[in-house]
Amino acid sequence: MRFYKYHALGNDYLVINPQDLSSQLTSEQIKIICHRNFGIGSDGILLGPLPSTTAQFGLRIFNPDGSEAEKSGNGLRIFSRYLWDTGLVSAAPFSIETLGGVVLSVIQDGGKIVQVEMGKVSFWSDLIPVVGDRREVIKEQIKVSDVTFTFCAATIGNPHCVISLAEVDAAIAKKYGSILETHPLFPNRTNVQFMQVINRHTIKIEIWERGSGYTLASGSSSSAAAAVAHKLGLCDSPITVQMPGGEILIQINDEFQISMTGSVTKVAQGELSAELSDFTPLQRSADAHGEALKA
């Protein structure tokens, strides 16, 4: 099984071409491949290119816990760079279909910078989804553990919970992220962003990503947080989103259509060892390792 590894501001993914697979990937295999100790290690797997009836390329995105994501901004930039590196696209715009919708990508600076038209952000509860009557989920209350947060919810093809605070750091994301991800308000779970407004064109976010945990950077999280800052009248487009892994530029029009621009770096390419073909013993070892850490 051949793989290509890239990172987008520290958010790393493995690209695997389905033509290199003898059978479909299972969730157990995905968990092992993404494991930092038992596999290659990554924040997810990008499976493509796949056939598509609505775009030039199809893409499936898998989280390290084996679940499937609708959309990933950083993943889309990485997959776009892979298509460029393998000669499947040129400098002309090209389309990619995800479970979260079709996006348009443009390669810049020889593949090192990628711009993605991410689609439209919506705040409507039935689209995100958030339980309760249909409404725009703006400045509502959510209680977790010992604190009540004011949050906004949004979707750009995948769900987001954005909490605006005077200051943010990694500790608060790690403390409350997993609880918010699985809160009963979010039937499909949610990505979580803790947001600090720096000025009219700059925000800072700390991210807890659904299915991945604490994350150094996220394109869809940047898009959602910037859209919330704009919706609340706190920021004007364009908005630079600062994250632990680096910065992404988000442009927002009057209909909340999002254009995201950020860097991509190629890390490595290679083949998984034949020893990884027997995933069952490795899964038991990984599970035992995880239980030992919890203990």
SEVO-284044 format. One record per residue (C-alpha): x, y, z. Coordinates in steps of 0.05 Angstrom, whole numbers, padded with zeros to 5 digits, always signed. Layout:
<votis>
XYZ...
</votis>
This chain:
<votis>
+00000+00000+00000+00034+00063-00024+00025+00128+00015+00042+00202+00008+00048+00244+00071+00037+00319+00074+00022+00370+00127-00016+00435+00124+00008+00478+00182+00023+00416+00224-00043+00382+00208-00017+00319+00173-00052+00271+00127-00035+00209+00087-00059+00206+00015-00074+00136-00010-00095+00123-00081-00151+00071-00083-00117+00039-00143-00062+00017-00094-00111-00021-00050-00127-00094-00059-00190-00086-00016-00227-00030+00019-00196+00000+00081-00229-00020+00146-00237+00025+00207-00188-00020+00244-00136-00011+00190-00146+00064+00189-00135+00067+00265-00070+00029+00260-00043+00067+00199-00057+00134+00233-00029+00112+00301+00034+00151+00320+00067+00089+00350+00038+00030+00312+00031+00060+00243+00056+00117+00200+00021+00169+00243-00027+00222+00217-00088+00264+00231-00126+00224+00179-00127+00190+00111-00147+00220+00045-00172+00166-00002-00171+00189-00074-00177+00205-00130-00245+00171-00136-00296+00174-00192-00346+00231-00187-00407+00251-00227-00406+00323-00201-00332+00341-00200-00266+00323-00233-00243+00283-00173-00277+00248-00115-00247+00245-00045-00263+00208+00020-00234+00233+00085-00223+00188+00146-00207+00209+00217-00156+00171+00259-00212+00140+00300-00237+00105+00237-00297+00151+00226-00309+00188+00161-00309+00264+00156-00352+00304+00109-00300+00357+00093-00230+00380+00114-00200+00446+00091-00129+00425+00105-00143+00357+00076-00170+00388+00012-00108+00432+00005-00064+00370+00016-00103+00328-00034-00098+00386-00084-00022+00387-00075-00020+00311-00085-00059+00318-00151-00009+00371-00172+00052+00330-00152+00027+00269-00190+00012+00310-00253-00063+00301-00250-00078+00376-00250-00047+00440-00277-00051+00512-00253-00123+00516-00278-00178+00511-00225-00205+00441-00213-00263+00411-00173-00264+00360-00118-00326+00325-00090-00330+00309-00016-00387+00284+00028-00393+00357+00049-00401+00384-00022-00360+00403-00083-00302+00452-00076-00258+00488-00126-00183+00488-00117-00128+00531-00148-00053+00514-00142-00005+00572-00128+00070+00577-00119+00086+00510-00150+00039+00473-00103+00065+00504-00038+00002+00548-00032-00068+00524-00047-00132+00565-00050-00198+00528-00039-00268+00555-00050-00297+00519+00011-00371+00534-00002-00423+00570+00040-00426+00573+00115-00495+00563+00146-00516+00576+00217-00583+00539+00212-00593+00485+00264-00624+00433+00218-00565+00437+00170-00509+00434+00222-00544+00396+00257-00561+00421+00327-00621+00393+00365-00683+00435+00377-00728+00479+00335-00702+00505+00269-00662+00569+00281-00596+00603+00269-00552+00580+00326-00522+00647+00349-00499+00664+00419-00533+00606+00455-00513+00575+00521-00481+00507+00531-00461+00477+00597-00401+00431+00603-00372+00406+00669-00361+00467+00713-00373+00522+00663-00426+00551+00616-00402+00577+00549-00435+00622+00498-00428+00590+00430-00448+00596+00357-00456+00535+00312-00442+00532+00238-00432+00484+00181-00389+00488+00119-00405+00416+00101-00385+00392+00170-00408+00415+00239-00373+00467+00283-00383+00497+00352-00348+00565+00360-00337+00595+00429-00311+00666+00432-00268+00683+00493-00223+00740+00516-00163+00694+00513-00152+00623+00487-00098+00571+00496-00086+00497+00484-00105+00479+00556-00178+00501+00548-00186+00463+00483-00158+00400+00513-00200+00407+00576-00268+00419+00545-00260+00398+00472-00278+00325+00479-00339+00341+00522-00365+00391+00472-00351+00344+00414-00399+00292+00441-00449+00339+00474-00522+00317+00465-00537+00382+00428-00496+00355+00369-00525+00289+00343-00467+00280+00293-00415+00305+00343-00379+00370+00326-00313+00404+00314-00297+00456+00368-00261+00523+00362-00243+00569+00419-00236+00638+00387-00201+00702+00408-00211+00765+00366-00145+00801+00358-00168+00858+00313-00218+00872+00257-00179+00826+00209-00146+00775+00255-00171+00720+00301-00135+00665+00340-00165+00596+00350-00150+00533+00389-00181+00471+00358-00211+00405+00381-00226+00365+00319-00281+00313+00316-00250+00245+00311-00179+00271+00318-00174+00310+00383-00129+00370+00395-00104+00396+00328-00051+00446+00308-00090+00473+00249-00155+00463+00211-00181+00494+00147-00254+00481+00159-00247+00505+00232-00214+00569+00206-00271+00579+00157-00325+00568+00210-00292+00612+00263-00279+00668+00214-00351+00665+00190-00376+00669+00262-00331+00729+00276-00359+00762+00214-00431+00743+00231-00423+00774+00301-00396+00838+00271-00328+00828+00305-00286+00823+00242-00285+00844+00169-00262+00804+00109-00207+00784+00096-00192+00750+00162-00125+00720+00181-00135+00660+00227-00077+00646+00274-00068+00574+00299-00011+00538+00335+00011+00509+00268+00009+00575+00228-00039+00621+00192-00095+00614+00141-00127+00671+00102-00202+00670+00098-00243+00713+00051-00319+00719+00062-00370+00749+00015-00440+00776+00032-00470+00706+00024-00418+00676+00071-00383+00639+00014-00313+00622+00039-00246+00624+00003-00188+00594+00042-00115+00602+00025-00057+00567+00060+00007+00528+00054+00021+00454+00042+00086+00417+00054+00105+00348+00028+00135+00305+00082+00148+00236+00052+00124+00180+00007+00134+00106+00012+00101+00038+00022+00072+00007+00084+00110-00055+00106+00080-00123+00093+00083-00134+00168+00025-00085+00174-00019-00132+00134-00039-00169+00197-00077-00114+00232-00113-00155+00286-00053-00167+00333-00032-00095+00324-00101-00070+00341-00100-00111+00405-00031-00082+00421-00054-00011+00407-00117-00019+00449-00076-00048+00506-00027+00010+00500-00085+00060+00503-00116+00026+00563-00049+00027+00599-00042+00102+00586-00112+00114+00613-00095+00074+00676
</votis>
